[in-house]
């Protein structure tokens, strides 16, 4: 009895300390809707501590932290309404991010209608990874969308006039308030991923000389090259202000011709022609690494994406990253159909708006989480970050959409909507580079599970019944029981032993890409200047010289450099790399001609003290000469290294 009492006292003291710690971590002047960090309180595999956050339909719980619970022995005798078994050894797709869009309306509201202090607080709640929900993926309208204050492009011309040389091109519209908001988001979350999607080209590029979808008609056949250069100029303009776009789609919802907001009917054959003959060559010629996502529309016509990818010129191009999907029509299972045919390509949920048409937003979102990620999505992107009290401003289209937050134009008050809290159940806890892992599909408890690069496990589950139900979670021979009230969503987080990722989709050997100018083996070769890549993510680099590095390297990821000129021969290689606290060991292999080709050298990565603490490491090399295709393959762990450059000697 004394031991039991002692343990109870220790747990009470621990709980009090945790409450005080979490309370001290919050700003004192502005209440923050998310009132705890996502820290895991133990790393022990036995009797692991599980941290719990809840959101329910009436928002009496809104991403609210609960008392921690413990795993215990799984006796098999526990009675529960549903049983979810977690198996980290079975891994599926890797996460890229979670977020929404700084539409013209959202950025204008937050930049002009909030005081600097209120804007800072709202941005921290949205993007800070500790005190906020840690959004890291922003899909940007490339020009006006329906949620804009006016119709605009980056090269507007008087009626009847064209600008084929883009002499009038400017991103000045975005400099006023969109770019500052994006820069602030990036400062709060350096892992920010950007995607751009146009609703319409400039009006003069269309047969009807207007950006409106219905009256504008198709893209003029004589402006395809100009339109490709329009993309290039946009991406370069943003690069110049420190904002790199990881992805772009060529058209938002390409089969919609709206009458009162920008749009464009872009057929499959037109998209294919534009991509192969204009946009992809233009991106390559200008050394832009932004990758293209196809389709960017609903699940009801998956054959458009399939037919595009069945073209080898698109499927094998290193800048075609995968397919983007919207969640307004069709069956999400088509994402698995397309994934199974093209497993090397990504699957991205890029628009799933909340709105007044949704009877239960909390239920809808948690069900969508399970449906999307169980069908291979790498992302979950809502629509507008902010709208006003009248769900505007808007030029047309959606007057019933809701933002993550509402900004009252009269008072400047900020309200956090259901979408904010539900999306936070993902974005606050699931880190870039996390893998979806196996979890039992249980009737009545839509769920999905992930393992972060640090090994921690995240389970997101929802009780979709109208009654309180008990849930049993089994992992590593242990179990816990948890009672979930009706229509309540939960995120469970606990530390776990490291399990090396072994994705079920083995990346194929990449197709040979167009032959670049030869790399000089004895000059510094930047990692981001690859011929092909699998798995690694481009990010800003803080090493000497700046630029970019490739990060989040996992077991099986690789880079390809075609036509490396070794001349009379090289006998060693030096690599510039960095690794942080989650480093668990690993190697770089240097191979010729394929992922399993002749091994000419390997290098132990090692811990450098931080993800931007750079070190140069050298390894011997089997003497290699002449012109070679070099494959650099990562082996051994998860989130092993950031990779800046290499050079042979």
C-alpha positions as CSV (number, residue, x, y, z in Angstrom):
1,X,0.0,0.0,0.0
2,X,2.8,2.4,0.8
3,X,4.4,1.8,-2.6
4,X,1.1,2.5,-4.3
5,X,0.6,5.7,-2.3
6,X,4.1,6.8,-3.1
7,X,3.5,6.2,-6.8
8,X,0.3,8.2,-6.7
9,X,2.0,11.1,-5.0
10,X,4.8,11.0,-7.6
11,X,2.2,11.0,-10.4
12,X,0.3,13.9,-8.8
13,X,3.5,15.9,-8.5
14,X,4.5,15.1,-12.1
15,X,1.0,16.1,-13.3
16,X,1.2,19.4,-11.4
17,X,4.7,20.1,-12.8
18,X,3.5,19.4,-16.3
19,X,0.5,21.8,-15.9
20,X,2.9,24.5,-14.6
21,X,5.3,23.9,-17.4
22,X,2.7,24.0,-20.1
23,X,1.1,27.1,-18.5
24,X,4.5,28.9,-18.4
25,X,5.1,28.2,-22.1
26,X,2.1,30.2,-23.2
27,X,2.0,34.0,-23.9
28,X,0.5,36.0,-21.1
29,X,-0.9,38.9,-23.1
30,X,-2.9,37.0,-25.9
31,X,-4.8,33.8,-25.3
32,X,-3.6,31.0,-27.6
33,X,-6.3,28.5,-28.6
34,X,-3.8,25.6,-28.5
35,X,-2.8,25.4,-24.9
36,X,0.0,22.8,-24.8
37,X,3.0,21.6,-26.7
38,X,3.2,18.3,-28.4
39,X,6.1,17.0,-26.3
40,X,6.2,13.3,-25.4
41,X,6.9,12.7,-21.8
42,X,8.8,9.5,-21.9
43,X,11.0,7.5,-24.3
44,X,10.6,4.2,-22.5
45,X,9.0,1.4,-24.5
46,X,7.6,-0.3,-21.3
47,X,4.5,1.4,-19.9
48,X,4.9,4.3,-22.3
49,X,3.1,7.5,-21.4
50,X,0.4,8.6,-23.9
51,X,-0.4,12.3,-24.3
52,X,-4.0,13.0,-25.5
53,X,-5.7,15.9,-27.1
54,X,-9.5,16.1,-27.9
55,X,-11.9,18.1,-30.1
56,X,-15.6,17.5,-30.2
57,X,-18.5,18.8,-32.3
58,X,-19.7,21.5,-29.9
59,X,-16.1,22.7,-29.3
60,X,-16.4,22.3,-25.5
61,X,-13.1,20.5,-26.2
62,X,-11.0,22.1,-28.9
63,X,-7.6,20.5,-29.3
64,X,-7.6,20.4,-25.5
65,X,-4.9,18.4,-23.7
66,X,-6.1,15.7,-21.4
67,X,-4.5,13.9,-18.5
68,X,-1.7,11.6,-19.8
69,X,-2.4,7.8,-19.7
70,X,-0.1,4.8,-19.7
71,X,0.2,1.7,-21.8
72,X,0.0,-1.5,-19.8
73,X,0.2,-5.2,-20.4
74,X,-2.2,-6.5,-23.1
75,X,-4.0,-9.2,-21.2
76,X,-6.6,-9.7,-23.9
77,X,-9.4,-9.4,-21.4
78,X,-10.1,-5.7,-21.8
79,X,-13.6,-5.0,-23.3
80,X,-13.8,-2.2,-25.8
81,X,-16.1,-1.0,-28.6
82,X,-13.2,-1.0,-31.0
83,X,-9.6,-2.3,-31.1
84,X,-6.9,-0.6,-33.1
85,X,-3.5,-2.4,-33.4
86,X,-0.5,-0.2,-34.4
87,X,2.3,-1.8,-36.3
88,X,5.2,0.6,-37.0
89,X,7.1,-2.0,-39.0
90,X,4.6,-1.6,-41.8
91,X,5.1,1.8,-43.4
92,X,3.3,3.5,-46.3
93,X,3.7,7.0,-47.7
94,X,5.7,9.8,-46.2
95,X,4.1,13.1,-45.2
96,X,4.9,16.4,-46.9
97,X,2.6,18.7,-45.0
98,X,-0.7,20.2,-43.8
99,X,-2.0,23.7,-44.4
100,X,-4.3,26.0,-46.3
101,X,-4.1,29.1,-48.6
102,X,-3.2,32.7,-48.2
103,X,-5.9,33.7,-50.7
104,X,-5.9,37.4,-51.7
105,X,-8.8,37.8,-49.2
106,X,-7.0,36.0,-46.4
107,X,-3.8,37.9,-46.7
108,X,-5.5,41.3,-47.1
109,X,-7.7,40.7,-44.0
110,X,-4.8,39.6,-41.8
111,X,-2.4,42.3,-43.0
112,X,-4.8,45.3,-43.0
113,X,-7.5,44.5,-40.5
114,X,-5.4,43.2,-37.6
115,X,-3.1,45.2,-35.4
116,X,0.6,44.1,-35.6
117,X,0.2,42.4,-32.2
118,X,-3.0,40.6,-33.2
119,X,-1.5,39.5,-36.5
120,X,1.6,38.2,-34.7
121,X,-0.6,36.2,-32.3
122,X,-2.7,34.8,-35.1
123,X,0.3,33.8,-37.2
124,X,1.9,32.1,-34.2
125,X,-1.3,30.2,-33.6
126,X,-1.3,29.1,-37.2
127,X,2.4,28.4,-38.0
128,X,4.4,28.1,-34.8
129,X,5.3,24.5,-34.1
130,X,5.3,24.8,-30.3
131,X,2.6,27.2,-29.3
132,X,0.5,26.9,-32.4
133,X,-0.7,24.2,-34.8
134,X,2.5,24.3,-36.9
135,X,1.0,24.6,-40.5
136,X,3.8,23.9,-43.0
137,X,2.1,23.7,-46.5
138,X,0.6,26.7,-48.2
139,X,-1.1,26.4,-51.6
140,X,-1.1,29.8,-53.2
141,X,-3.5,31.1,-55.9
142,X,-1.3,32.4,-58.7
143,X,-3.3,35.5,-59.4
144,X,-7.0,36.0,-58.4
145,X,-9.2,33.2,-57.3
146,X,-12.9,33.4,-56.3
147,X,-11.7,34.5,-52.8
148,X,-10.1,37.8,-53.9
149,X,-11.0,41.4,-53.6
150,X,-10.7,42.0,-57.4
151,X,-9.8,40.1,-60.5
152,X,-6.1,40.4,-61.3
153,X,-3.2,38.7,-62.9
154,X,0.5,39.5,-63.0
155,X,0.3,41.0,-66.5
156,X,-3.0,42.7,-67.0
157,X,-3.5,44.6,-70.3
158,X,-6.1,46.9,-71.8
159,X,-8.8,45.2,-73.8
160,X,-7.6,44.0,-77.2
161,X,-3.9,44.3,-76.3
162,X,-1.4,41.5,-75.7
163,X,2.1,41.4,-74.1
164,X,3.8,38.4,-75.7
165,X,7.2,39.5,-74.3
166,X,5.8,39.9,-70.8
167,X,7.2,43.4,-70.6
168,X,4.4,44.4,-68.2
169,X,4.8,41.4,-65.9
170,X,5.0,42.2,-62.2
171,X,4.3,40.5,-58.9
172,X,3.8,43.9,-57.2
173,X,0.2,43.1,-56.3
174,X,1.5,40.3,-54.0
175,X,4.2,42.5,-52.5
176,X,1.6,44.7,-50.8
177,X,0.3,42.0,-48.3
178,X,0.6,38.4,-49.7
179,X,4.4,38.1,-49.8
180,X,4.8,39.7,-46.3
181,X,2.4,37.1,-44.9
182,X,4.2,34.3,-46.6
183,X,7.5,35.6,-45.3
184,X,6.2,35.8,-41.8
185,X,4.9,32.2,-42.1
186,X,8.3,31.0,-43.2
187,X,10.0,32.8,-40.4
188,X,7.7,31.0,-37.9
189,X,8.1,27.6,-39.6
190,X,11.3,27.2,-41.7
191,X,10.0,23.9,-43.1
192,X,7.3,25.8,-45.1
193,X,6.3,24.1,-48.4
194,X,4.8,26.3,-51.1
195,X,2.6,25.4,-54.0
196,X,1.1,27.7,-56.7
197,X,-2.1,27.1,-58.7
198,X,-3.5,29.5,-61.3
199,X,-7.2,30.0,-61.6
200,X,-6.8,31.7,-65.0
201,X,-4.0,33.0,-67.2
202,X,-4.1,36.8,-67.9
203,X,-7.3,37.6,-69.8
204,X,-5.5,38.6,-73.0
205,X,-4.0,35.1,-73.3
206,X,-7.5,33.6,-73.7
207,X,-9.8,33.6,-76.7
208,X,-12.4,35.7,-74.9
209,X,-9.9,38.3,-73.5
210,X,-11.1,37.9,-69.9
211,X,-10.0,35.9,-66.9
212,X,-13.6,34.9,-66.2
213,X,-14.0,31.2,-66.8
214,X,-17.2,31.1,-68.9
215,X,-16.6,34.1,-71.2
216,X,-12.8,33.7,-71.4
217,X,-12.8,30.6,-73.4
218,X,-9.6,28.5,-74.0
219,X,-6.0,29.4,-74.0
220,X,-4.9,31.0,-77.3
221,X,-2.8,28.6,-79.3
222,X,-0.1,31.3,-80.0
223,X,0.6,32.0,-76.3
224,X,1.7,28.6,-75.0
225,X,5.3,29.6,-74.9
226,X,4.5,32.9,-73.3
227,X,2.3,31.3,-70.7
228,X,5.1,28.9,-69.8
229,X,7.4,31.9,-69.4
230,X,4.7,33.6,-67.2
231,X,5.1,30.6,-64.8
232,X,8.9,31.0,-64.9
233,X,8.7,34.8,-64.2
234,X,6.3,34.2,-61.2
235,X,8.6,31.5,-59.7
236,X,11.7,33.6,-60.2
237,X,10.0,36.7,-58.7
238,X,9.2,34.7,-55.6
239,X,12.6,33.2,-55.4
240,X,14.1,36.7,-55.4
241,X,12.2,37.5,-52.2
242,X,13.3,34.2,-50.5
243,X,10.2,32.2,-51.2
244,X,10.8,28.9,-53.1
245,X,7.9,27.1,-54.6
246,X,8.2,23.3,-54.1
247,X,5.2,22.6,-56.4
248,X,3.0,24.1,-59.0
249,X,-0.1,22.9,-60.8
250,X,-0.9,24.3,-64.2
251,X,-4.6,24.9,-63.6
252,X,-7.0,24.9,-60.6
253,X,-10.0,22.7,-61.4
254,X,-9.4,22.6,-65.2
255,X,-12.9,21.4,-66.1
256,X,-14.8,24.3,-64.5
257,X,-15.8,27.4,-66.5
258,X,-17.2,29.8,-63.9
259,X,-19.2,32.7,-65.0
260,X,-18.3,35.2,-62.2
261,X,-14.7,34.4,-61.2
262,X,-11.5,33.4,-62.9
263,X,-11.3,30.0,-64.5
264,X,-10.0,28.1,-67.6
265,X,-11.2,24.9,-69.4
266,X,-7.9,23.1,-70.0
267,X,-8.4,19.7,-71.7
268,X,-6.2,16.7,-71.1
269,X,-4.6,17.0,-74.5
270,X,-4.0,20.7,-74.1
271,X,-2.4,20.2,-70.6
272,X,-0.2,17.4,-72.0
273,X,0.9,19.5,-74.9
274,X,1.6,22.5,-72.7
275,X,3.6,20.5,-70.2
276,X,5.7,18.5,-72.6
277,X,6.5,21.2,-75.1
278,X,6.5,24.4,-73.0
279,X,6.3,24.4,-69.3
280,X,8.6,21.5,-68.4
281,X,11.3,22.6,-70.9
282,X,11.0,26.2,-69.6
283,X,11.5,25.2,-66.0
284,X,14.5,23.0,-66.9
285,X,16.1,25.7,-69.1
286,X,15.8,28.2,-66.2
287,X,17.3,25.8,-63.6
288,X,14.0,25.8,-61.6
289,X,13.5,22.8,-59.4
290,X,9.8,23.4,-58.8
291,X,7.9,20.2,-59.4
292,X,4.5,19.9,-61.2
293,X,1.4,18.3,-59.7
294,X,-1.2,17.1,-62.3
295,X,-5.0,17.5,-62.4
296,X,-5.7,19.5,-59.2
297,X,-9.3,18.6,-59.2
298,X,-11.9,16.1,-57.9
299,X,-11.9,12.3,-57.6
300,X,-14.7,11.9,-60.1
301,X,-12.5,11.9,-63.2
302,X,-9.3,10.0,-62.3
303,X,-8.8,8.9,-65.8
304,X,-7.5,12.4,-66.7
305,X,-4.6,12.0,-64.3
306,X,-4.1,8.4,-65.4
307,X,-3.9,9.3,-69.1
308,X,-1.4,12.1,-68.4
309,X,0.9,9.8,-66.4
310,X,0.6,7.0,-69.0
311,X,2.6,9.3,-71.3
312,X,6.3,8.3,-70.7
313,X,7.4,11.9,-71.4
314,X,5.4,13.0,-68.4
315,X,5.7,10.0,-66.2
316,X,9.5,9.8,-66.4
317,X,10.1,13.5,-66.2
318,X,11.9,14.4,-62.9
319,X,9.8,17.5,-62.4
320,X,6.5,15.7,-62.5
321,X,5.9,14.9,-58.9
322,X,2.4,13.4,-58.9
323,X,-1.3,14.2,-58.7
324,X,-3.2,16.8,-56.8
325,X,-6.8,16.1,-55.7
326,X,-9.8,18.1,-54.4
327,X,-12.4,16.6,-52.1
328,X,-15.7,17.8,-53.4
329,X,-16.8,15.0,-55.7
330,X,-16.1,11.3,-56.4
331,X,-14.6,8.5,-54.3
332,X,-11.3,9.0,-52.5
333,X,-10.4,5.4,-53.3
334,X,-9.4,6.4,-56.8
335,X,-6.3,7.9,-55.3
336,X,-5.2,4.3,-54.4
337,X,-6.1,3.2,-58.0
338,X,-3.8,5.9,-59.5
339,X,-1.1,5.3,-56.8
340,X,-1.1,1.5,-57.6
341,X,-0.5,2.2,-61.3
342,X,2.1,4.9,-60.6
343,X,3.6,4.1,-57.2
344,X,6.6,6.3,-57.8
345,X,4.4,9.4,-58.0
346,X,3.0,11.5,-55.1
347,X,-0.6,11.9,-54.1
348,X,-1.6,15.3,-52.7
349,X,-4.8,16.5,-51.1
350,X,-4.7,20.1,-52.2
351,X,-8.1,21.6,-51.5
352,X,-10.8,20.5,-49.0
353,X,-12.7,23.5,-47.8
354,X,-14.9,23.8,-44.8
355,X,-18.2,25.5,-45.4
356,X,-21.8,26.0,-44.3
357,X,-22.9,23.1,-46.5
358,X,-21.1,20.7,-44.2
359,X,-23.6,19.6,-41.4
360,X,-20.8,18.5,-39.0
361,X,-17.4,19.9,-39.8
362,X,-15.6,18.0,-37.0
363,X,-17.0,14.7,-38.1
364,X,-16.3,15.4,-41.8
365,X,-12.7,16.4,-41.2
366,X,-11.8,13.4,-39.0
367,X,-13.4,11.0,-41.5
368,X,-11.6,12.7,-44.3
369,X,-8.3,12.3,-42.5
370,X,-8.7,8.5,-42.4
371,X,-10.0,8.4,-46.0
372,X,-7.2,10.5,-47.5
373,X,-4.2,9.1,-45.7
374,X,-5.4,5.5,-46.1
375,X,-5.5,6.3,-49.8
376,X,-1.9,7.4,-50.0
377,X,-2.2,11.2,-49.7
378,X,1.0,13.0,-48.7
379,X,-0.8,16.2,-47.6
380,X,-4.0,17.6,-46.4
381,X,-4.7,21.2,-47.5
382,X,-7.7,23.2,-46.5
383,X,-8.9,26.2,-48.5
384,X,-8.6,29.8,-47.3
385,X,-6.7,30.6,-44.1
386,X,-9.0,33.5,-43.2
387,X,-12.3,35.0,-44.3
388,X,-14.4,37.8,-42.7
389,X,-17.6,37.7,-40.8
390,X,-19.6,37.5,-44.1
391,X,-17.3,34.7,-45.5
392,X,-15.6,37.1,-47.9
393,X,-14.3,39.2,-49.5
394,X,-15.0,37.3,-52.8
395,X,-15.4,38.2,-56.4
396,X,-17.7,35.3,-57.1
397,X,-17.9,31.6,-56.6
398,X,-17.9,30.4,-53.0
399,X,-19.8,32.6,-50.6
400,X,-20.4,29.7,-48.2
401,X,-16.7,28.6,-47.6
402,X,-15.2,29.0,-44.2
403,X,-11.7,29.9,-43.3
404,X,-9.5,28.4,-40.6
405,X,-10.0,31.7,-38.8
406,X,-12.6,34.5,-39.1
407,X,-11.4,38.2,-39.0
408,X,-14.1,40.6,-38.2
409,X,-13.6,43.7,-40.4
410,X,-15.3,46.0,-38.0
411,X,-13.7,45.0,-34.7
412,X,-10.6,43.2,-35.7
413,X,-11.6,40.2,-33.6
414,X,-10.2,36.8,-34.6
415,X,-12.3,33.7,-34.2
416,X,-10.8,30.2,-34.5
417,X,-13.1,27.9,-36.4
418,X,-13.6,24.2,-36.3
419,X,-11.3,23.6,-39.2
420,X,-8.4,25.2,-37.3
421,X,-8.8,22.7,-34.4
422,X,-9.4,19.6,-36.5
423,X,-6.4,20.4,-38.9
424,X,-4.3,21.0,-35.7
425,X,-4.9,17.3,-34.8
426,X,-2.6,16.6,-37.7
427,X,-0.3,19.5,-38.2
428,X,0.7,20.0,-34.6
429,X,1.9,16.5,-34.0
430,X,2.8,14.9,-37.4
431,X,6.2,16.2,-38.5
432,X,7.5,16.6,-42.1
433,X,9.0,13.3,-43.1
434,X,6.7,11.2,-40.9
435,X,5.4,7.9,-42.4
436,X,1.9,6.6,-42.2
437,X,2.1,3.3,-40.4
438,X,-0.3,0.4,-40.2
439,X,-3.3,0.7,-38.0
440,X,-6.5,-1.4,-37.9
441,X,-9.4,-0.1,-39.8
442,X,-12.2,-0.2,-37.2
443,X,-15.9,0.4,-37.9
444,X,-17.1,3.3,-35.8
445,X,-13.6,4.6,-35.2
446,X,-12.1,6.2,-38.4
447,X,-8.4,6.4,-37.7
448,X,-4.9,6.7,-39.1
449,X,-1.4,6.4,-37.5
450,X,2.0,7.9,-38.2
451,X,5.6,7.6,-37.0
452,X,7.6,10.8,-36.8
453,X,11.3,11.0,-37.7
454,X,12.1,11.0,-33.9
455,X,10.3,7.7,-33.5
456,X,7.2,9.0,-31.7
457,X,3.9,7.6,-32.8
458,X,0.8,9.6,-33.5
459,X,-2.7,8.0,-33.7
460,X,-5.6,10.2,-34.9
461,X,-9.0,8.6,-34.2
462,X,-12.7,9.7,-34.1
463,X,-15.7,8.2,-32.3
464,X,-18.4,8.8,-35.0
465,X,-21.2,7.2,-32.9
466,X,-23.9,9.2,-31.1
467,X,-22.9,7.5,-27.8
468,X,-19.8,7.3,-25.7
469,X,-17.6,4.3,-26.7
470,X,-14.4,2.8,-25.4
471,X,-11.4,2.3,-27.6
472,X,-8.5,-0.1,-27.1
473,X,-5.1,0.6,-28.6
474,X,-2.6,-2.2,-28.9
475,X,1.1,-1.6,-29.7
476,X,4.3,-3.5,-29.0
477,X,2.6,-6.1,-26.8
478,X,1.0,-3.4,-24.7
479,X,-2.4,-1.7,-24.6
480,X,-4.5,1.1,-23.2
481,X,-8.2,1.7,-23.0
482,X,-9.7,5.1,-23.6
483,X,-13.3,6.3,-23.4
484,X,-14.3,8.7,-26.1
485,X,-17.5,10.7,-25.9
486,X,-19.8,10.8,-28.8
487,X,-18.5,12.5,-32.0
488,X,-15.2,13.3,-30.5
489,X,-11.8,13.3,-32.2
490,X,-8.6,12.4,-30.5
491,X,-4.8,12.6,-31.1
492,X,-2.7,10.2,-29.1
493,X,1.1,10.7,-29.0
494,X,3.7,8.5,-27.4
495,X,7.4,7.8,-27.7
496,X,8.5,4.6,-29.3
497,X,11.6,2.7,-30.2
498,X,13.1,3.5,-33.6
499,X,11.9,1.4,-36.5
500,X,13.8,1.9,-39.8
501,X,11.3,2.8,-42.6
502,X,10.7,0.1,-45.1
503,X,8.1,1.6,-47.4
504,X,5.7,-0.8,-49.1
505,X,6.1,1.0,-52.4
506,X,9.7,0.4,-53.6
507,X,10.8,3.3,-55.8
508,X,11.5,2.2,-59.3
509,X,14.8,2.8,-61.1
510,X,14.4,6.3,-62.5
511,X,14.1,6.8,-66.2
512,X,17.0,8.3,-68.0
513,X,16.4,12.0,-68.2
514,X,17.6,14.4,-71.0
515,X,21.4,14.4,-70.9
516,X,22.7,17.5,-69.1
517,X,26.1,19.1,-69.6
518,X,28.7,16.8,-67.9
519,X,29.4,17.4,-64.2
520,X,33.0,17.9,-63.4
521,X,33.8,15.3,-60.7
522,X,36.5,17.4,-59.3
523,X,34.4,20.6,-58.8
524,X,31.9,21.0,-56.0
525,X,28.6,19.5,-57.2
526,X,25.5,20.9,-55.4
527,X,23.0,18.4,-54.2
528,X,20.0,20.3,-55.6
529,X,21.5,20.1,-59.1
530,X,20.6,16.4,-59.4
531,X,19.4,14.7,-62.6
532,X,16.8,12.7,-60.6
533,X,15.7,12.4,-57.0
534,X,13.6,10.2,-54.8
535,X,12.5,11.1,-51.3
536,X,14.7,14.1,-50.3
537,X,13.2,17.5,-49.8
538,X,14.7,20.8,-51.0
539,X,15.1,23.4,-48.3
540,X,17.0,26.7,-47.5
541,X,20.6,26.1,-46.4
542,X,22.4,28.0,-43.7
543,X,25.8,26.6,-44.6
544,X,28.6,28.9,-45.9
545,X,27.4,30.1,-49.3
546,X,23.7,29.7,-48.5
547,X,21.6,28.3,-51.3
548,X,19.7,25.1,-50.8
549,X,20.3,21.6,-49.4
550,X,18.3,18.4,-49.6
551,X,16.9,17.2,-46.3
552,X,14.9,14.5,-44.5
553,X,17.0,11.7,-46.0
554,X,15.6,8.2,-45.2
555,X,16.7,4.7,-45.9
556,X,16.2,4.0,-49.7
557,X,16.2,7.7,-50.8
558,X,18.6,8.5,-53.5
559,X,20.0,11.1,-55.9
560,X,21.1,10.6,-59.5
561,X,23.8,12.6,-61.3
562,X,24.1,11.6,-65.0
563,X,27.3,12.2,-66.9
564,X,29.8,12.8,-64.2
565,X,33.3,13.3,-65.8
566,X,35.9,11.5,-63.7
567,X,38.7,12.1,-66.3
568,X,41.8,10.0,-65.6
569,X,40.4,8.9,-62.3
570,X,39.3,9.7,-58.7
571,X,40.1,7.8,-55.5
572,X,38.1,9.7,-52.8
573,X,34.9,11.7,-52.2
574,X,34.1,14.5,-49.8
575,X,30.6,15.2,-48.8
576,X,29.1,18.3,-46.9
577,X,26.3,17.1,-44.6
578,X,24.5,17.9,-41.4
579,X,22.5,15.7,-38.9
580,X,20.5,16.6,-35.8
581,X,19.1,15.0,-32.7
582,X,17.0,12.3,-34.3
583,X,20.1,10.9,-36.2
584,X,20.2,7.1,-35.7
585,X,23.0,6.1,-37.9
586,X,23.3,5.5,-41.6
587,X,25.5,5.6,-44.7
588,X,25.8,7.1,-48.2
589,X,26.5,4.7,-50.9
590,X,28.1,5.8,-54.2
591,X,27.1,3.4,-57.1
592,X,27.3,3.5,-60.9
593,X,24.5,3.2,-63.4
594,X,21.7,2.0,-61.0
595,X,20.5,1.7,-57.4
596,X,22.1,-1.7,-57.3
597,X,25.0,-1.0,-59.6
598,X,28.7,-1.4,-58.8
599,X,29.5,0.1,-55.3
600,X,32.5,2.4,-55.6
601,X,32.4,3.8,-52.1
602,X,30.4,4.4,-48.9
603,X,30.5,7.0,-46.2
604,X,29.3,6.8,-42.6
605,X,27.2,9.9,-42.0
606,X,27.7,10.6,-38.3
607,X,26.1,13.1,-36.0
608,X,27.1,16.8,-36.6
609,X,25.2,18.5,-33.8
610,X,22.3,20.0,-35.7
611,X,20.4,20.0,-38.9
612,X,22.2,23.1,-40.0
613,X,25.5,22.4,-38.3
614,X,27.6,21.4,-41.3
615,X,30.7,19.1,-41.5
616,X,32.7,17.8,-44.4
617,X,33.4,14.0,-44.4
618,X,35.6,12.1,-46.7
619,X,35.7,8.4,-47.8
620,X,38.0,6.4,-50.1
621,X,36.7,5.4,-53.5
622,X,37.4,2.5,-55.8
623,X,39.4,4.2,-58.6
624,X,36.8,5.5,-61.1
625,X,37.5,7.2,-64.4
626,X,35.7,8.3,-67.5
627,X,32.1,9.5,-67.9
628,X,29.7,7.8,-65.3
629,X,26.1,8.0,-64.1
630,X,26.4,8.3,-60.3
631,X,23.7,7.1,-57.9
632,X,24.0,8.3,-54.3
633,X,21.8,6.0,-52.1
634,X,21.0,6.5,-48.4
635,X,21.0,3.3,-46.2
636,X,20.2,2.5,-42.6
637,X,17.8,4.9,-40.9
638,X,15.2,7.6,-40.9
639,X,15.7,11.4,-41.2
640,X,19.4,10.6,-41.4
641,X,21.0,13.7,-43.0
642,X,20.8,17.0,-44.8
643,X,23.0,17.0,-47.9
644,X,24.6,20.1,-49.4
645,X,27.4,19.2,-51.9
646,X,30.0,16.6,-52.8
647,X,33.3,16.6,-54.7
648,X,35.6,13.8,-55.9
649,X,39.4,13.8,-55.7
